[in-house]
Amino acid sequence: MKVKTLSILILLSSLTLSGCGGDVRNVNISGFQSYIYTDDDIENAFKSVKSYFKSNFDGCTLTKLGYYGDAYSDEFNEYAERYNASEAIIIGSSFFTNEKERNDGLSENSVYNYHWILVRNENKNWETVDFGY
């Protein structure tokens, strides 16, 4: 009896987990160059966006990520100050929604281009603080 119950719980858990979250498996990363951030800094920002997207954008597929560029350093500084952080970065993205009716303000079967604002303090990970158009 215990084995049967455990098997059912495992099956239900796997079905639940497979349908949750955003799809980040095939994201195209744009080439980038920065004099402000290292490649690792930017790649870690991409990882942070992918993690947030996967956890919070159920039924959506992330298709592209890119660094906004050093030309936006004034905005980086403004965001860092606004969020009381040492650094900020802006990442651009593109994603699409599935064909099911949505209750989250996004339209079904649509493409969106969002920018993501991430901040961090020294020796900390990037944290998503805002995103949208």
ZAGU-795501 format. One line per field, with one value per residue (C-alpha): x, y, z. Coordinates in Angstrom, 3 decimals, always signed. Layout:
REM ZAGU-795501
px X,...
py Y,...
pz Z,...
END
This chain:
REM ZAGU-795501
px +0.000,+2.809,+4.667,+1.523,+0.847,+4.463,+4.362,+1.206,+2.746,+5.889,+3.818,+1.668,+4.749,+6.438,+3.291,+2.916,+6.556,+6.666,+3.853,+5.195,+7.386,+8.723,+10.785,+14.412,+15.974,+16.750,+17.590,+19.608,+22.206,+23.263,+26.945,+28.083,+31.082,+31.465,+34.103,+31.948,+31.164,+33.125,+31.746,+31.025,+29.066,+26.836,+26.483,+25.449,+22.852,+21.523,+21.356,+19.441,+16.889,+16.488,+15.944,+13.341,+11.616,+11.511,+9.930,+7.439,+6.433,+4.411,+3.485,+5.989,+9.155,+12.189,+13.834,+16.448,+18.616,+21.040,+23.014,+21.724,+25.247,+27.607,+25.890,+23.188,+25.620,+23.826,+20.628,+22.570,+23.731,+20.210,+18.764,+21.544,+20.813,+17.039,+17.348,+20.129,+22.613,+26.219,+25.519,+22.680,+22.426,+19.734,+19.123,+16.853,+14.721,+12.182,+9.665,+6.369,+3.281,+1.444,-1.938,-3.933,-6.025,-3.997,-4.935,-1.676,-2.064,-0.195,-2.054,-2.160,+0.073,+1.976,+5.581,+6.896,+10.135,+10.972,+13.871,+15.014,+16.578,+18.919,+20.917,+23.567,+25.864,+29.535,+30.164,+26.431,+24.311,+22.219,+18.630,+15.717,+13.990,+11.854,+10.942,+8.597,+8.455
py +0.000,+2.456,+1.700,+2.322,+5.631,+6.708,+5.825,+7.880,+10.877,+10.684,+10.498,+13.478,+15.501,+14.837,+15.782,+18.969,+19.988,+19.280,+21.770,+24.591,+27.490,+29.236,+27.441,+28.641,+25.657,+27.286,+30.925,+32.755,+34.970,+38.052,+38.842,+41.492,+43.559,+45.736,+47.877,+48.156,+44.495,+41.296,+38.504,+36.584,+39.544,+39.643,+35.870,+35.773,+38.465,+36.273,+33.303,+35.403,+36.481,+32.885,+31.689,+34.387,+33.722,+29.981,+30.476,+33.197,+32.979,+29.776,+28.827,+31.227,+30.525,+32.786,+33.080,+35.877,+37.671,+40.528,+43.111,+46.660,+48.029,+50.384,+53.385,+53.005,+53.416,+56.564,+54.520,+51.748,+54.313,+55.712,+52.240,+51.326,+54.464,+53.927,+50.362,+51.157,+48.853,+49.190,+48.188,+47.783,+46.298,+46.155,+42.982,+42.828,+39.812,+38.383,+35.676,+34.278,+33.018,+29.796,+29.529,+29.131,+31.932,+33.846,+35.558,+37.450,+40.463,+38.844,+37.942,+34.373,+33.358,+36.660,+37.877,+40.307,+42.281,+43.079,+44.747,+43.486,+45.626,+43.745,+45.067,+43.721,+44.739,+43.797,+40.041,+39.300,+37.764,+39.790,+40.277,+41.127,+44.253,+45.242,+44.137,+45.045,+47.090
pz +0.000,+0.894,-2.352,-4.426,-2.654,-3.079,-6.785,-7.292,-5.476,-7.603,-10.801,-9.788,-8.842,-12.175,-14.109,-12.117,-12.528,-16.261,-16.945,-14.781,-15.598,-18.610,-21.224,-21.304,-23.066,-26.440,-25.770,-28.421,-26.719,-28.684,-28.910,-26.475,-25.527,-22.471,-20.869,-17.728,-17.076,-17.559,-19.712,-16.505,-15.105,-18.175,-18.430,-14.758,-15.464,-18.312,-15.919,-13.414,-16.049,-17.238,-13.682,-12.995,-16.319,-15.720,-12.293,-13.199,-16.871,-17.072,-20.630,-22.217,-24.187,-23.841,-27.259,-27.056,-24.525,-25.049,-23.109,-23.701,-23.940,-22.200,-23.848,-21.176,-18.254,-17.042,-16.713,-14.948,-12.390,-11.950,-11.354,-8.933,-6.942,-7.084,-5.764,-3.274,-5.007,-6.117,-9.722,-12.190,-15.645,-18.330,-20.318,-23.368,-24.178,-26.535,-25.689,-26.874,-25.117,-25.778,-27.476,-24.254,-22.811,-20.220,-16.976,-16.437,-18.715,-21.615,-24.794,-25.990,-28.896,-28.880,-28.991,-26.370,-26.137,-22.518,-20.802,-17.420,-14.736,-12.426,-9.496,-7.183,-4.400,-4.227,-4.340,-4.651,-7.409,-9.821,-8.675,-10.977,-9.658,-12.668,-16.167,-18.999,-22.175
END
